[in-house]
Amino acid sequence: MTTLKIGDKAPNFSVNNQDGNPISLNDYKGKKLVLFFYPKANTPGCTLEACNLSDNYERFVSQGYDVLGVSADTEKKQSSFRDKFKFPYPLLADVDKEVINAYGVWGPKKFMGREYDGIHRTTFVIDENGVIEDVITQVKTKDHTNQILK
């Protein structure tokens, strides 16, 4: 779905997190970032994925990574999702799909024979210089950490 690939400069963004505070890619300059896009807060697959990353958060930190989740949910939904599962990382409320479109993860999907537009579950691993070092499109929600930290 996305046209971004390894070696591309990661698109900059500035969108509010679950608490209404703006977060931009520039905030992570000099740090490695796992930027994961998920379809909808509090749904089974998204919860499995976000919890897998949360359960392994210390592994990410120990290898110099920050983690940031993105969906088109509202700040309120993102806040309740984060609070419910005590995620140690922020969730962006990209209701206008600024980041989602910049990273090319919005598009046609099929579920149970029905077609609709939505977010394609995709993770971008971005290095300290803002360059994409990995793009994961076949996300294994229960084992996503091991896909990222190979």
C-alpha positions as CSV (number, residue, x, y, z in Angstrom):
1,M,0.0,0.0,0.0
2,T,2.6,2.5,1.1
3,T,5.1,3.8,-1.5
4,L,7.7,4.6,1.2
5,K,10.6,2.2,1.3
6,I,13.8,1.6,3.2
7,G,16.2,4.5,2.7
8,D,13.5,7.1,2.2
9,K,13.3,10.2,4.5
10,A,10.4,9.7,6.9
11,P,7.7,12.4,6.3
12,N,7.5,14.9,9.1
13,F,4.2,15.5,10.9
14,S,2.7,17.3,13.9
15,V,-0.4,15.8,15.4
16,N,-1.9,15.7,18.9
17,N,-1.5,12.8,21.1
18,Q,-4.1,11.3,23.4
19,D,-3.7,14.2,25.9
20,G,-4.1,16.9,23.2
21,N,-0.3,17.7,23.1
22,P,1.3,18.1,19.7
23,I,3.9,15.5,18.8
24,S,6.1,15.8,15.7
25,L,8.7,13.6,14.0
26,N,11.2,16.4,14.9
27,D,10.6,15.5,18.6
28,Y,12.5,12.2,17.9
29,K,15.6,13.7,16.2
30,G,18.6,11.8,17.3
31,K,16.5,8.9,18.5
32,K,15.3,5.7,16.8
33,L,11.5,5.4,16.4
34,V,9.0,2.6,15.9
35,L,6.0,4.3,14.3
36,F,3.1,1.8,14.1
37,F,-0.2,2.4,12.4
38,Y,-3.2,0.4,13.6
39,P,-6.9,0.5,12.3
40,K,-8.9,1.2,15.5
41,A,-8.3,1.5,19.2
42,N,-9.8,-1.2,21.5
43,T,-10.3,-3.7,18.7
44,P,-8.9,-7.3,19.2
45,G,-6.0,-7.2,16.7
46,C,-5.0,-3.6,17.6
47,T,-5.1,-4.4,21.3
48,L,-2.9,-7.5,20.7
49,E,-0.4,-5.5,18.7
50,A,-0.2,-2.5,21.1
51,C,0.0,-4.8,24.2
52,N,2.8,-6.8,22.6
53,L,4.8,-3.6,22.0
54,S,3.9,-2.4,25.5
55,D,4.9,-5.7,27.2
56,N,8.3,-5.5,25.4
57,Y,8.8,-1.7,25.8
58,E,11.9,-2.1,27.9
59,R,13.5,-4.1,25.1
60,F,12.9,-1.2,22.7
61,V,14.2,1.4,25.2
62,S,17.3,-0.7,25.9
63,Q,18.1,-0.7,22.1
64,G,17.5,3.1,21.8
65,Y,14.0,3.1,20.4
66,D,11.0,5.2,21.2
67,V,7.5,3.8,20.3
68,L,4.6,5.8,18.9
69,G,1.2,4.5,17.8
70,V,-1.1,6.1,15.3
71,S,-4.8,5.7,14.3
72,A,-7.6,7.9,13.2
73,D,-9.3,7.7,16.5
74,T,-10.1,10.8,18.6
75,E,-8.0,12.0,21.5
76,K,-10.7,10.7,23.9
77,K,-10.6,7.2,22.4
78,Q,-6.8,7.1,22.3
79,S,-6.7,8.3,25.9
80,S,-9.1,5.6,27.1
81,F,-7.2,3.0,25.1
82,R,-3.9,4.0,26.6
83,D,-5.3,4.3,30.1
84,K,-7.1,0.9,29.9
85,F,-3.9,-1.0,29.0
86,K,-1.3,1.4,30.6
87,F,0.7,1.8,27.5
88,P,4.1,3.5,28.2
89,Y,4.2,5.3,24.9
90,P,2.0,8.0,23.3
91,L,-0.8,7.4,20.8
92,L,-1.5,10.0,18.1
93,A,-5.1,11.0,17.4
94,D,-4.8,11.5,13.6
95,V,-8.4,12.3,13.0
96,D,-7.6,14.4,9.9
97,K,-5.4,11.5,8.6
98,E,-2.4,13.9,8.1
99,V,0.2,11.3,9.2
100,I,-1.8,8.3,7.8
101,N,-1.9,9.9,4.4
102,A,1.8,11.1,4.5
103,Y,2.9,7.5,5.2
104,G,0.5,6.1,2.6
105,V,-1.3,3.6,4.9
106,W,-4.9,4.6,4.0
107,G,-6.7,2.8,1.3
108,P,-9.2,0.1,0.2
109,K,-9.5,-3.0,2.4
110,K,-11.7,-6.1,2.4
111,F,-13.2,-7.7,5.4
112,M,-15.8,-10.5,5.3
113,G,-16.5,-9.8,1.6
114,R,-17.1,-6.1,2.2
115,E,-14.9,-3.4,0.7
116,Y,-14.2,-0.1,2.5
117,D,-11.4,2.4,3.1
118,G,-9.3,2.1,6.2
119,I,-5.8,2.0,7.7
120,H,-3.5,-0.8,6.6
121,R,-1.7,-2.1,9.7
122,T,1.9,-1.0,8.9
123,T,5.0,-0.3,11.0
124,F,7.9,2.0,10.1
125,V,11.2,1.8,11.9
126,I,13.0,5.2,11.6
127,D,16.6,5.8,12.4
128,E,18.2,8.7,14.4
129,N,18.5,10.7,11.2
130,G,14.8,10.4,10.2
131,V,15.5,7.8,7.5
132,I,13.3,4.7,7.2
133,E,15.3,1.6,8.0
134,D,12.4,-0.9,7.8
135,V,8.8,-1.1,6.7
136,I,6.7,-4.0,8.0
137,T,3.4,-4.6,6.2
138,Q,2.7,-8.2,7.2
139,V,2.3,-7.4,10.9
140,K,2.0,-10.4,13.3
141,T,0.0,-8.8,16.1
142,K,1.0,-11.3,18.8
143,D,4.7,-11.3,17.9
144,H,5.3,-7.8,16.5
145,T,8.2,-6.9,18.8
146,N,10.3,-9.8,17.3
147,Q,9.5,-8.7,13.8
148,I,10.9,-5.2,14.7
149,L,13.9,-6.2,16.9
150,K,15.1,-9.1,14.6
